[in-house]
Amino acid sequence: MKKNKLTVFLMLGAVCLLAPVGLFAQNADAIMTSAKNRVTSNTISSRSRMVITARDGSTTERLIDQYSKDGPNGARTVIVFQRPANVAGTRFLTMDNASGGSDQWIFLPSLGRVRRIASSESGGNFMGTDFSYDDISSMDRDVSLDTHTVLREETFNGRVCYVIQSVPKNSNYQYSRTVTWIDKENYQIYKAEMYNRRNEVSKIMEMSDFRNVQGRTTPMQTRISTVAAGTSTTIFMEILRYDEPIPEGVFTTAYLETGRP
């Protein structure tokens, strides 16, 4: 069964609740694993409206389809841009690999060929959005790649949450650390703060509008904000289906090039 990969992360006053540090250290990995595995399915198919907001408040919209399915080494996801015309036909593939990371390819109609995304590009903006290539895969990032610590418990948006810090074991990762708010009762992820090398909050990802979809509580809105730039990208889930068959041929570079499985 695959993990929920909806890219898919309301700042309110919080009240700190303390617990023994030893217990936190012991449970941090398990909490993060439970959060990432909270929603399971064989496949996920979706259509989303993406709204990109500039610093001056102006917006542009894009319509995207997304297909996800488990594979030999983990999750595989294809994103297809449908509108507007200047990005229509752009297709992106990310596949978990045996090392716990991801391999990524993109097809740009203007180039007419598939290009592999180099590891040096992982922190770059994805198609002019606030998401980086790393952000696209972050919800499926293997728990073992980071050192997790429960910093505290606090009330967030009326829910008691674990606040967990994740520090990458590989110093080449885009962020120096990530702090995530996870519901203590149901392990839903509400918010994540990503920090740069200067220990400044670089991006904030927020999940909201949780709904029951085929028996699974699912965030229908994901917003990522780039703090210094004053920009944001919000994904509004319009159609979402779990466990519908997806041909294997979709998760290939040939599909990226032709749009046919």
N, C-alpha and C positions, 0 to 999 in steps of 0.2 A: 504494500500500500504506500502511496506516495505522500509526501508532506505537502501541506498547503503552501503554495508559492504565489499567492496573490500579491502583486506589487502595487507585491504588492507590496503606515506606521504613523487639547484642549488644555492648554496649560492653565491649571487652577492652583489655588493655595493648597498646601499640603500640611498634614500633621504627622510628625515623625513618631514611629512606634519602634522601640528597640527590642532586640532579641539577642541571645548569646552568639558571639562571633563564631565560635567553633561550629555551632549548628548551621550557621549561614554558609560557612566554607564547605561543609560536608554536602549541603543540598544544592548549591548553586548550579552545578552541571545538570543535576536531575531536573531542576525547575526549568532551565533553559531547554532541555530536551523535551519536556512535557509541553512547553509552549510551542515549539517548532513542530511537534507531532500532533498537536491538538486536533487538527482537521485532517482526516485521511481519506483518500479516494484513489481509484485506479487512474482516472484522468480528470482534467479540468478544462472546460471550454468556456470562453467568455468574449463579450464585446463590451468595450469601455469607451467613454468619452474623456479625453484628456484635455484639461484646461491649463494653459501655461500663462502665468501672470507676471508681467514685467514690473520693474521698480515703480514705474509711473502709474501702475494700475491697469494698463491696457492688457487685453487678453487675446490669445490665439487658441484655436481648438483643433484637436485631431481625433480621428476615430480609429481605434485599433482593435484587432482580434488577437486572442491569445489562446494557445493550445499547450497543455502540459501533460506529461505522461512519464511514468517511471521507466528507468532503463537499467542496463547492466551495472552502472556505477552510481545510480541515483536519478535525480530528476532531469528531464529534458523539456525545454520550453521554446516555442516559436512565437514571435510577435510579428503581426502583419499590419502595416499601416494602410488604411483604406481611403482616408481623406485627411487634408485637402489634396488637390492635384499635385502640388509640389513635393509631396512625400509619398503619394499613393504608389503601391508596389514595392516599397521598401520592406524587406523581410530580415528578421534577426533570429538567430538560433544560439541558445546556450545549453551546454550539456555538462553535467557533473562528470568529473574524471576520477580515476582510481586514487589520486592523491588527496582528494577532498576538495579540490578547487574546481574551476569551471573552464571549459573551452568554449570560445565564442566566435561566431561568424556573422557577417552582415552582407546583404545584397542591396546595392544602391542602383536604381534604374539608370541614373545618369552615367554610372561607370559601366554598367552592363555586365558585371561579373561579381562573383562572391569573393569577399576579402576576409581573411582571418584577423580577429582583433588581437593585437600583441599585448603581452602582459604589461608593457610600459604604458598602454592606453587605458588600463582598467579604471583609472581615476578620472578619465575624461568624460565630458557631458555626452549623454546618450540622445542623439537626434535633437539637440537644442533644448532639452528639458533640464530640470534640476536633478534628474537621476543620472548617476554615473553608471558605467558598465558594471562596476562592482555592486552598486545598489540594486541592479536588476536581479542579481543572484543572492543578495544578502539574506533574504528570508529562508533560503535553502542552504545557507552556509553551515558547514559541518561544525557541530558543537566542539569537537576535539581540536579545531584550529585555534581556539581562544582559551585563555585562562579566565574563568568566571568567578566572581565574588559577589555575594549579596551585601550591598552597602547598608541597607536599612529596609524597613517596611514603612509605607506611608499611604495616606488616603489620597486618592487621585480620582477626580470626577465622581466622588461618592463611593468609590470602591477601594478596599484595602489591597495594596499592590506590593509585590516584591520589587525592589529597585536593584537591578543587577548590572554590575560593570563587567564588560568583556574586553580583555586586552589581547590583541592578536599575538600569537607566538612567532609569526613571521613579521619582521620589522618592515618589510616591503609593502605591507598592506596599506591601503589608502588612508585609513583612520588609525590614530594612536590608541583609541579606546571608544567603546560604545556603551551608553547607559540606557537600559531598557526598563520600562514599567510593565509588569506582568501581573494580571489579576490573580490574587492569592487563591481564590476559590475555583475559577474555571480556566486559568492559564491563558486567557486572552491577552494579546499584546496591544497596548493602547498607544504607546509612544516610545520613540528611541531618539536619543541625542548622540550625534557622531562628532567626535573631537579631532581637530587637526594636530600637527606635531607641536604646536605652541600651546597645547592644552586649551584651545578655544573651541566653543561650540561651532562647528562648521555647518552642519545641517540638522534639521529636526524633522522626523517622520512621525505622522500621526494617523492612527486608524480610528474610524468612526462609522456611524450608521450601521450598527450590527443588526443583521436580520437572519431569520431562520431560512436556510436554503436547503431543501431536501434533507432536513433533519440536522443540519450543521449550522452553527452560529458563525456567520461570515461577515467580515467588514466590507461594506459596499462603497466606502470612500477612503481613499488613501491620499494624504497630502505630504509632500516633502518640500521643505523651505530651505533655501540657501541664505544663511544669516547675513553674511557680509554683503551679498549682492542685493538683498531685499526682494528676491524673486521666489516664486513657488510654482509647483506643478501639482495639480490635483487630478486624481483618477476617479471617475464616477462609474461604478459598475452598472451597466444597463441590462446585460443578459449574462447569466451564469448557470452553467450546468455541470454537475458532477457525474462521473462514470459513464459518459457517452463514448462510444467507440471512436478512436482516432487512428487512422492508418499509420503504420510504421514509417511509410515513406515521407510523411510530413517532417520527420525529424532528421532530415538529410540536407546536405548542401545542394543537392539536385533540386529539391523542392524550393529552396531559397531562390534559385536561378530561374525556375520555370513557373512556380506557383502551382504546380501539379504534383500530387503525391505519386 
